């Protein structure tokens, strides 16, 4: 078996859970996130004492963020993929893999109420940028993504609504990217900050044709550990996350 192949576009780095939102329609604002990794991927997470770069993601091997906007709980989940699950072994050289999901929960209805009662949330665009932090001050951008969500999500038949994008209302829809890769970095790299931006459209009320648009932004830091050897991905089933 070989290491998983990264999805169609690349993503870069994460920083502290910084939620920022801006409304695309009059007077609206929003933010959101979620994650649900298998516990088997969270092996060997790094301890705080070992980390030169403060990162909850690197400490736990997974990170989940919630942003409530317009009555929708946007949930962002990110975790170290099975190919490189031990984040204490994320070194400057070598491929380092992660996966993430993004989904919306209508908090105006009970969690297990019929889907027909829930408002629809559509994800139009996903952007990820990254910047590295180094001892020398040199800055790299090891991962970027700028895509129309239906084009890159794991589900090739995601439900869509014109240019509003794909359905992400739980439990019928979710955006997912598997095995994104952070490649070689400068030898003195201490961390990478990933900035995630999503453009989402929230139905004003169930069965309404009117939507409010929101931009959800968050940052997640990723620690990189000094080593003279590269990170070595382990063999896993094809596209296992």
C-alpha positions in Angstrom: 0.0 0.0 0.0 1.1 3.6 -0.6 0.5 6.8 1.2 -2.8 8.5 0.4 -3.0 10.9 -2.5 -3.9 14.4 -1.5 -7.2 15.9 -2.8 -7.4 18.1 -5.9 -6.2 21.3 -4.3 -3.7 21.9 -1.5 -4.2 23.6 1.8 -1.8 25.3 4.1 -1.8 26.1 7.7 -3.7 26.7 10.8 -3.5 29.1 13.7 -5.3 29.6 17.0 -9.1 29.3 16.9 -9.7 32.8 15.6 -13.3 33.1 14.4 -14.1 36.0 12.3 -17.2 36.6 10.2 -18.5 39.1 7.8 -21.9 39.2 6.1 -22.2 39.2 2.4 -25.8 40.5 2.6 -27.0 43.6 4.5 -26.5 43.5 8.2 -25.7 39.7 8.3 -22.7 38.2 10.0 -21.5 34.6 10.7 -19.0 32.1 11.7 -18.8 28.2 12.1 -16.9 24.9 12.3 -16.8 21.1 13.2 -14.8 17.8 13.1 -15.2 14.1 13.8 -12.0 12.0 13.5 -11.7 8.4 14.3 -9.8 7.9 17.6 -7.4 5.6 15.9 -5.9 8.5 14.0 -5.1 10.4 17.2 -2.0 8.4 18.1 1.1 10.1 19.5 -0.1 13.7 19.7 2.6 16.0 20.9 2.8 17.3 24.5 2.7 21.0 25.3 6.3 20.8 26.7 7.6 19.5 23.4 5.9 22.1 21.2 7.8 25.3 20.3 4.7 26.5 18.5 1.5 26.6 20.5 -1.1 24.4 18.8 -4.1 22.6 20.3 -4.3 20.6 17.0 -0.8 19.3 17.4 -1.2 18.6 21.1 -4.4 16.5 20.7 -4.0 15.3 17.1 -7.5 16.7 16.3 -9.3 20.0 16.7 -13.0 21.0 16.5 -14.4 24.5 16.3 -18.0 25.8 16.6 -19.2 29.1 15.2 -22.8 30.0 15.7 -24.2 32.4 13.0 -27.8 33.1 12.1 -28.9 30.2 14.3 -26.6 27.8 12.5 -23.8 26.0 14.4 -21.0 25.8 11.8 -18.7 22.9 12.9 -15.1 22.5 11.6 -13.2 19.3 12.3 -9.6 18.7 11.4 -7.4 15.7 12.3 -4.0 14.1 11.4 -4.7 11.5 8.7 -3.7 7.9 9.2 -0.7 8.2 7.0 1.0 10.6 9.4 -1.0 10.3 12.7 1.8 11.1 15.2 2.0 14.9 15.1 5.2 14.8 17.2 6.7 13.4 14.1 5.6 16.3 11.8 9.1 17.5 10.8 10.1 20.2 8.3 10.9 17.6 5.6 8.5 15.0 4.3 4.8 14.9 3.5 2.4 15.6 6.5 -1.3 14.6 5.9 -4.5 16.0 7.4 -8.2 15.8 6.7 -11.1 18.1 7.6 -14.9 18.5 7.5 -17.3 21.4 7.6 -21.0 21.2 8.4 -23.9 23.3 9.6 -26.5 22.4 12.3 -29.8 24.3 12.5 -30.0 25.0 16.2 -33.6 26.3 15.9 -34.8 22.6 15.7 -34.0 19.6 17.9 -31.0 17.6 16.8 -33.1 14.5 15.8 -36.0 16.4 14.3 -37.1 15.5 10.8 -34.8 17.0 8.1 -37.8 18.6 6.5 -38.0 20.9 9.5 -34.4 22.2 9.1 -33.2 25.2 7.2 -30.9 24.5 4.3 -27.3 25.7 4.4 -25.2 25.8 1.2 -21.4 26.0 1.0 -20.3 27.9 -2.1 -16.6 28.5 -1.8 -13.7 27.2 0.3 -10.3 29.0 0.6 -7.3 28.0 2.7 -4.1 29.9 2.9 -1.0 29.1 5.0 2.1 30.9 6.3 5.1 29.4 8.1 6.9 30.6 11.1 10.7 30.1 11.1 13.6 31.0 13.4 15.2 33.0 10.5 12.0 34.9 9.7 11.6 33.4 6.3 8.0 32.8 5.3 6.6 30.0 3.1 3.1 29.1 1.9 3.1 25.3 2.0 -0.6 24.8 1.4 -3.3 26.7 -0.5 -6.9 25.9 -1.6 -9.3 28.1 -3.6 -12.2 26.2 -4.9 -16.0 25.9 -5.5 -16.9 23.5 -2.8 -18.8 20.9 -4.9 -15.7 20.5 -7.1 -13.4 19.3 -4.3 -15.5 17.7 -1.6 -15.1 13.9 -1.1 -18.7 13.1 -2.3 -18.8 13.4 -6.1 -22.6 13.6 -6.0 -23.1 16.2 -3.4 -26.5 17.9 -3.6 -26.1 21.4 -5.1 -28.3 24.5 -5.7 -27.0 26.5 -8.6 -24.1 28.9 -7.7 -25.0 28.6 -4.0 -22.9 25.5 -3.9 -23.4 22.2 -2.0 -25.6 21.2 0.9 -23.9 21.1 4.3 -27.0 20.9 6.6 -26.5 18.0 9.1 -27.2 15.2 8.8 -27.8 15.1 5.0 -24.8 17.2 3.9 -21.2 17.8 4.8 -18.1 19.1 3.1 -15.1 16.8 3.4 -11.5 16.9 2.2 -9.2 14.0 2.8 -5.4 13.7 3.0 -4.4 17.2 2.3 -0.6 17.6 2.4 1.9 20.0 3.8 5.1 19.3 2.0 8.8 20.1 2.6 9.5 23.2 4.7 12.6 25.2 5.6 14.7 23.3 8.2 14.2 26.0 10.8 10.4 25.9 10.6 8.6 26.0 13.9 5.0 26.0 12.8 2.4 26.7 10.1 -0.8 28.7 10.4 -3.7 27.6 8.3 -6.4 30.2 7.6 -9.8 28.7 6.5 -12.5 30.8 4.8 -15.9 29.6 3.8 -18.7 31.4 1.9 -22.1 29.9 3.0 -25.7 30.7 2.3 -28.3 30.2 5.1 -32.0 29.9 4.4 -34.0 32.6 6.2 -36.7 30.0 7.2 -37.6 26.5 6.1 -39.1 26.5 2.5 -38.1 30.1 1.9 -36.4 31.1 -1.3 -34.5 33.8 0.5 -30.9 33.3 1.8 -28.4 35.3 3.9 -24.8 35.0 2.9 -21.9 34.7 5.4 -18.2 34.4 5.4 -16.7 32.2 8.1 -13.0 32.6 8.9 -10.8 30.7 11.3 -7.2 30.1 11.9 -5.5 27.0 13.2 -1.8 26.7 14.2 0.2 23.5 13.4 3.5 22.8 15.2 6.5 21.6 13.3 9.2 19.7 15.2 12.9 20.0 14.6 14.6 16.9 13.2 17.3 15.9 10.7 15.1 13.1 9.4 11.9 13.6 7.3 8.3 12.7 8.2 7.7 9.3 6.7 4.1 8.5 5.8 3.0 5.0 6.7 1.2 2.6 4.3 -2.6 2.8 4.6 -5.6 1.7 2.5 -6.2 4.0 -0.5 -7.6 7.3 0.6 -8.0 6.2 4.3 -8.4 9.3 6.4 
